[in-house]
Amino acid sequence: MLATNAVFRLATTWLFREYSPGVVTRALLFLPATGYVVGRAIAERLLTAPQLMLALVLGTLAGGGVIASLWLPMDLDWRLRRRS
């Protein structure tokens, strides 16, 4: 999920030729951290190949879902507030 966010930030920075907040942090921390964790999981055989693939797919879908939520209409109805 962290790597998905980093790739999204890098892609939008490149695509729009405009700085995306957090792109440096994500590129310098999230991508290497994800690579490290996945590398350790493989090296120490903490997950089977199908489990690792499932974790990568679910993490990517979760990260993509968060990004996709940016395009949801935000015209919320606030009728459920407490009455004074």
Residue frames as a rotation matrix with the C-alpha (Angstrom) as fourth column:
MET 1
0.571 0.821 0.000 0.00
0.821 -0.571 0.000 0.00
0.000 0.000 -1.000 0.00
LEU 2
0.433 -0.484 -0.760 2.85
0.149 -0.793 0.590 2.40
-0.889 -0.369 -0.271 0.79
ALA 3
-0.653 -0.707 0.272 4.52
0.346 0.042 0.937 1.67
-0.674 0.706 0.217 -2.53
THR 4
-0.091 0.712 0.696 1.24
0.991 -0.001 0.131 2.27
0.094 0.702 -0.706 -4.39
ASN 5
0.794 0.371 -0.482 1.01
0.477 -0.871 0.115 5.69
-0.378 -0.321 -0.868 -2.78
ALA 6
-0.022 -0.896 -0.444 4.61
0.038 -0.444 0.895 6.49
-0.999 0.003 0.043 -3.70
VAL 7
-0.679 -0.194 0.708 4.09
0.660 0.264 0.704 5.42
-0.323 0.945 -0.051 -7.32
PHE 8
0.365 0.884 0.293 0.90
0.930 -0.363 -0.065 7.52
0.049 0.296 -0.954 -7.51
ARG 9
0.683 -0.144 -0.716 2.73
0.189 -0.912 0.365 10.60
-0.705 -0.385 -0.596 -6.21
LEU 10
-0.428 -0.903 -0.032 5.64
0.113 -0.089 0.990 10.09
-0.897 0.419 0.140 -8.59
ALA 11
-0.464 0.313 0.829 3.29
0.878 0.291 0.381 9.55
-0.122 0.904 -0.409 -11.54
THR 12
0.643 0.765 0.017 1.20
0.762 -0.638 -0.105 12.65
-0.070 0.080 -0.994 -10.82
THR 13
0.350 -0.612 -0.709 4.31
0.025 -0.751 0.660 14.77
-0.936 -0.249 -0.247 -10.36
TRP 14
-0.706 -0.648 0.286 5.64
0.254 0.146 0.956 13.59
-0.661 0.748 0.062 -13.71
LEU 15
-0.272 0.688 0.673 2.28
0.961 0.231 0.152 13.68
-0.051 0.689 -0.723 -15.51
PHE 16
0.739 0.673 0.024 1.21
0.672 -0.740 0.031 17.16
0.038 -0.007 -0.999 -14.40
ARG 17
-0.104 -0.893 0.439 4.75
0.662 -0.391 -0.639 18.59
0.742 0.224 0.632 -14.17
GLU 18
0.209 0.257 0.944 3.80
-0.540 -0.774 0.330 19.92
0.815 -0.579 -0.023 -10.75
TYR 19
-0.814 -0.572 0.103 5.06
-0.369 0.372 -0.852 19.02
0.448 -0.731 -0.514 -7.28
SER 20
0.315 0.855 -0.413 2.84
-0.054 0.451 0.891 16.57
0.947 -0.259 0.188 -5.46
PRO 21
0.233 -0.243 0.941 3.03
-0.917 -0.378 0.130 17.04
0.324 -0.893 -0.311 -1.68
GLY 22
0.489 -0.102 0.866 4.97
-0.601 0.681 0.419 14.26
-0.632 -0.726 0.271 -0.04
VAL 23
0.935 -0.088 -0.342 6.53
-0.240 0.550 -0.800 12.92
0.259 0.830 0.494 -3.23
VAL 24
0.026 -0.999 0.028 10.09
-0.661 -0.038 -0.749 13.17
0.750 0.001 -0.661 -1.89
THR 25
-0.257 -0.060 0.965 9.27
-0.920 0.320 -0.226 11.46
-0.295 -0.946 -0.137 1.40
ARG 26
0.667 0.618 0.416 7.39
-0.460 0.781 -0.423 8.70
-0.586 0.091 0.805 -0.31
ALA 27
0.808 -0.411 -0.423 10.04
-0.304 0.324 -0.896 8.14
0.505 0.852 0.137 -2.97
LEU 28
-0.141 -0.979 0.150 12.91
-0.620 -0.031 -0.784 8.13
0.772 -0.203 -0.602 -0.47
LEU 29
-0.605 -0.065 0.793 11.20
-0.768 0.309 -0.561 6.24
-0.209 -0.949 -0.237 2.36
PHE 30
0.301 0.868 0.395 8.14
-0.705 0.481 -0.522 4.30
-0.643 -0.121 0.756 1.21
LEU 31
0.725 -0.034 -0.688 9.61
-0.583 0.502 -0.639 2.62
0.368 0.864 0.344 -1.87
PRO 32
-0.342 -0.906 -0.250 12.80
-0.559 0.410 -0.720 1.43
0.755 -0.106 -0.647 -0.13
ALA 33
-0.540 0.197 0.818 10.85
-0.773 0.267 -0.575 0.36
-0.332 -0.943 0.008 2.96
THR 34
0.605 0.796 0.017 8.44
-0.695 0.537 -0.479 -1.67
-0.390 0.278 0.878 0.85
GLY 35
0.462 -0.525 -0.715 11.34
-0.535 0.478 -0.696 -3.24
0.707 0.705 -0.060 -1.04
TYR 36
-0.590 -0.724 0.357 13.07
-0.696 0.231 -0.680 -4.08
0.410 -0.650 -0.640 2.24
VAL 37
-0.204 0.598 0.775 10.02
-0.777 0.382 -0.499 -5.69
-0.595 -0.705 0.387 3.82
VAL 38
0.813 0.494 -0.307 9.16
-0.573 0.587 -0.572 -7.70
-0.102 0.641 0.761 0.70
GLY 39
0.162 -0.853 -0.496 12.81
-0.590 0.319 -0.742 -8.72
0.791 0.413 -0.452 0.33
ARG 40
-0.665 -0.386 0.640 12.99
-0.746 0.297 -0.596 -9.89
0.040 -0.873 -0.485 3.94
ALA 41
0.250 0.848 0.468 9.72
-0.748 0.476 -0.463 -11.79
-0.615 -0.234 0.753 3.61
ILE 42
0.799 -0.021 -0.601 11.14
-0.485 0.567 -0.666 -13.60
0.354 0.823 0.443 0.60
ALA 43
-0.150 -0.979 -0.136 14.59
-0.605 0.199 -0.771 -14.21
0.782 -0.033 -0.622 2.10
GLU 44
-0.758 -0.134 0.638 13.23
-0.642 0.321 -0.696 -15.53
-0.112 -0.938 -0.329 5.38
ARG 45
-0.745 0.518 -0.421 10.43
0.088 0.702 0.707 -17.46
0.661 0.490 -0.568 3.71
LEU 46
-0.895 0.445 0.040 7.84
-0.168 -0.253 -0.953 -15.83
-0.414 -0.859 0.301 5.94
LEU 47
0.177 0.963 -0.203 5.18
-0.618 -0.052 -0.784 -16.19
-0.766 0.265 0.586 3.26
THR 48
-0.121 -0.124 0.985 4.56
0.611 0.773 0.172 -18.70
-0.782 0.623 -0.018 0.54
ALA 49
-0.942 -0.271 0.198 4.58
0.311 -0.484 0.818 -17.41
-0.126 0.832 0.541 -3.04
PRO 50
-0.252 0.915 0.316 0.74
0.671 -0.070 0.738 -17.32
0.697 0.398 -0.597 -3.23
GLN 51
0.420 0.384 -0.822 0.54
0.887 -0.365 0.282 -15.52
-0.192 -0.848 -0.494 0.13
LEU 52
-0.474 -0.679 -0.560 3.10
0.472 -0.733 0.489 -12.94
-0.743 -0.032 0.669 -0.99
MET 53
-0.873 0.197 0.446 1.26
0.377 -0.308 0.874 -12.34
0.309 0.931 0.194 -4.26
LEU 54
0.143 0.980 -0.136 -2.04
0.837 -0.046 0.545 -12.00
0.528 -0.192 -0.828 -2.39
ALA 55
0.205 -0.141 -0.968 -0.49
0.778 -0.577 0.249 -9.50
-0.594 -0.804 -0.009 0.03
LEU 56
-0.809 -0.561 -0.176 0.94
0.319 -0.670 0.670 -7.46
-0.494 0.486 0.721 -2.86
VAL 57
-0.625 0.650 0.432 -2.35
0.497 -0.096 0.863 -7.51
0.602 0.754 -0.263 -4.78
LEU 58
0.343 0.812 -0.473 -4.45
0.897 -0.135 0.420 -6.60
0.277 -0.569 -0.774 -1.72
GLY 59
-0.096 -0.466 -0.880 -2.04
0.660 -0.691 0.294 -3.83
-0.745 -0.552 0.373 -0.73
THR 60
-0.955 -0.251 0.157 -2.12
0.273 -0.542 0.795 -2.41
-0.115 0.802 0.586 -4.24
LEU 61
-0.283 0.930 0.232 -5.93
0.634 0.000 0.773 -2.59
0.719 0.366 -0.590 -4.37
ALA 62
0.360 0.385 -0.850 -6.23
0.916 -0.321 0.243 -0.92
-0.179 -0.865 -0.468 -0.95
GLY 63
-0.473 -0.617 -0.630 -3.84
0.434 -0.785 0.443 1.85
-0.767 -0.064 0.638 -1.98
GLY 64
-0.916 0.178 0.359 -5.64
0.306 -0.270 0.913 2.25
0.259 0.946 0.193 -5.28
GLY 65
0.019 0.985 -0.170 -8.96
0.879 0.064 0.472 2.41
0.476 -0.159 -0.865 -3.47
VAL 66
0.111 -0.068 -0.991 -7.75
0.735 -0.666 0.128 5.25
-0.669 -0.743 -0.025 -1.28
ILE 67
-0.844 -0.470 -0.258 -6.54
0.153 -0.672 0.724 7.12
-0.513 0.572 0.640 -4.36
ALA 68
-0.690 0.643 0.332 -9.79
0.512 0.110 0.852 6.41
0.511 0.758 -0.405 -6.23
SER 69
0.083 0.758 -0.647 -11.78
0.991 -0.134 -0.029 7.85
-0.108 -0.638 -0.762 -3.32
LEU 70
-0.655 -0.377 -0.655 -10.38
0.343 -0.920 0.187 11.27
-0.673 -0.102 0.732 -4.25
TRP 71
-0.957 0.289 -0.035 -12.81
-0.145 -0.370 0.918 11.32
0.252 0.883 0.395 -7.17
LEU 72
-0.426 0.853 -0.303 -15.91
0.897 0.443 -0.014 10.54
0.122 -0.278 -0.953 -5.11
PRO 73
-0.063 0.469 0.881 -18.51
0.160 -0.866 0.473 13.30
0.985 0.171 -0.020 -5.00
MET 74
-0.737 -0.315 -0.598 -18.24
0.620 0.038 -0.784 15.02
0.270 -0.948 0.168 -1.64
ASP 75
-0.558 0.639 0.529 -21.65
-0.489 -0.769 0.412 16.68
0.670 -0.029 0.742 -1.55
LEU 76
-0.762 0.169 -0.625 -22.60
0.502 0.765 -0.404 15.08
0.410 -0.621 -0.668 1.73
ASP 77
0.162 0.872 0.462 -25.90
-0.100 -0.452 0.887 15.67
0.982 -0.190 0.014 3.47
TRP 78
-0.806 -0.592 -0.003 -25.35
-0.008 0.016 -1.000 16.58
0.592 -0.806 -0.018 7.13
ARG 79
0.110 0.948 0.298 -28.88
-0.549 -0.192 0.814 15.91
0.829 -0.253 0.499 8.42
LEU 80
0.495 0.090 -0.864 -27.54
0.421 0.845 0.329 13.38
0.760 -0.527 0.381 10.89
ARG 81
-0.584 -0.711 0.391 -25.89
0.011 -0.489 -0.872 15.99
0.812 -0.505 0.294 13.09
ARG 82
-0.548 0.358 -0.756 -26.92
0.837 0.227 -0.498 16.28
-0.006 -0.906 -0.424 16.72
ARG 83
0.267 0.712 0.650 -29.76
0.531 -0.671 0.517 18.60
0.804 0.207 -0.557 17.37
SER 84
-0.705 -0.569 0.424 -29.04
0.028 -0.619 -0.785 21.56
0.709 -0.541 0.452 19.62
